[in-house]
Amino acid sequence: MSKFIFLIPLFAMSMGMAYAEPFDNIQTSVMEYSNNTATVKITWNYDEQASSYQIGCVSCFPHIIESTNDNSIVIGNVTSFPNNSLAMFYGIAYDFEGDILSAKQILIDLIP
């Protein structure tokens, strides 16, 4: 019986809490495209628990990695995978201690 009584306060204290995860709402736009390279803008939701973000382009050659403290970034010289128009990115959100909060994969069609 004592276990049941102990669990009720924990359950009641956790109700009503909601946390938004970094990268819940990602928006992308191709700002410029020419000669098989693009400049893209990636924007995501603000999260007060995140201190920094790292965005990397997997399909780019050479591989591009950018870091920011803002909730958007502009990356130039973006290239797609061979024989298609899709570019692949990853995004990692870090907390104030340097631990990973969230990681997402982002695909962008460079030719709208």
N, C-alpha and C positions, 0 to 999 in steps of 0.2 A: 504494500500500500504506500510506503514512503517513496518509492520510485515514481508512482503516478503523481503524487503531490509535487514532487520536485520538477517534473516535466511540464506541468501546467504553467508556471511562471515563465519558463523559457519560451514556450509557445506564444504566450500572450505578449511578451516583450518583442518578439520578432514580427508580429503582425503589423501591417501597414508600412513596412520598410520596402522601398523599391530603389534599385540601383540601375542607372543607365550604364550600359557597357560602351566603352570607346568603340568607334567604328560601327555603331548601330545604324547610322544614316550616312552612307557614302554617296557623294555626287561627283561625277567626273565630266570633264569637257575637253575636247580637242581644240586648242586655241589656234594652232597652225599645223598644216601638213604639207610637206613638199619634199621631193627627192627621197621618198621612203622613210623620212624621219618626221617626228611630230613634237610639238610642245603641248603637254597636257597639264590640266589643273585638277587636283584631287582635293575635295573638301569633305570633312566629316564633322560629326556632332562634338560639341564641347563637353569635356568631362573633367570635373574638378579634382578627381583622383589621379588623373594622368599628368605627369610633369613633362614628358617628351615623347616624340613619335619618330619612328624610323620607317621610311618608305623606300622600297627597293624595286627595281625593274629587272625581272628575271629574263624576259625576252630580249632585253637590250644587249647589244654587243659594242663595247664592253659593258659589263654589268654596272648599273648605276645604283648608288645608295645615297640617300639624302636624309638628314635629320632636321627636326624643327620642334619648337615649343608651341607653335600656333596650331590651329585646327584646319589648316590648308597648306598646300605646297604646289609650286609650279616646277615641273621637270622638263628639261629640253633634251634634244637628241634621243628621243624615244624611238625604238624600232620594234617591229612586230616579229613574231615567229616567222621562219621562212615559209613561203608559199601561202600566206594568209595575211589578214589585216588585224589580228588580235595581238595585243600587248598584254603581258601578265606582270602584275605588281604584287607585292606583299606589303602589309602595314602592320607594324608592331607598336603598341602603346605601352609605355613604361610608367610605373608609379615613382614617387619621390625617393624611394630606396633603390631604384634601378631594377625592380622585379617586373616581369611581364604581366600586364593586366589583360591584354587581348591581342590576338593576331588574326588577320584576315587576308584572304586572297582576293585580288581585284583584277578583273578582265576588262579591257577597254578596246573597243573596235576603233581603230585609228581612221578608217575611211567610213564616214557616216552615210 
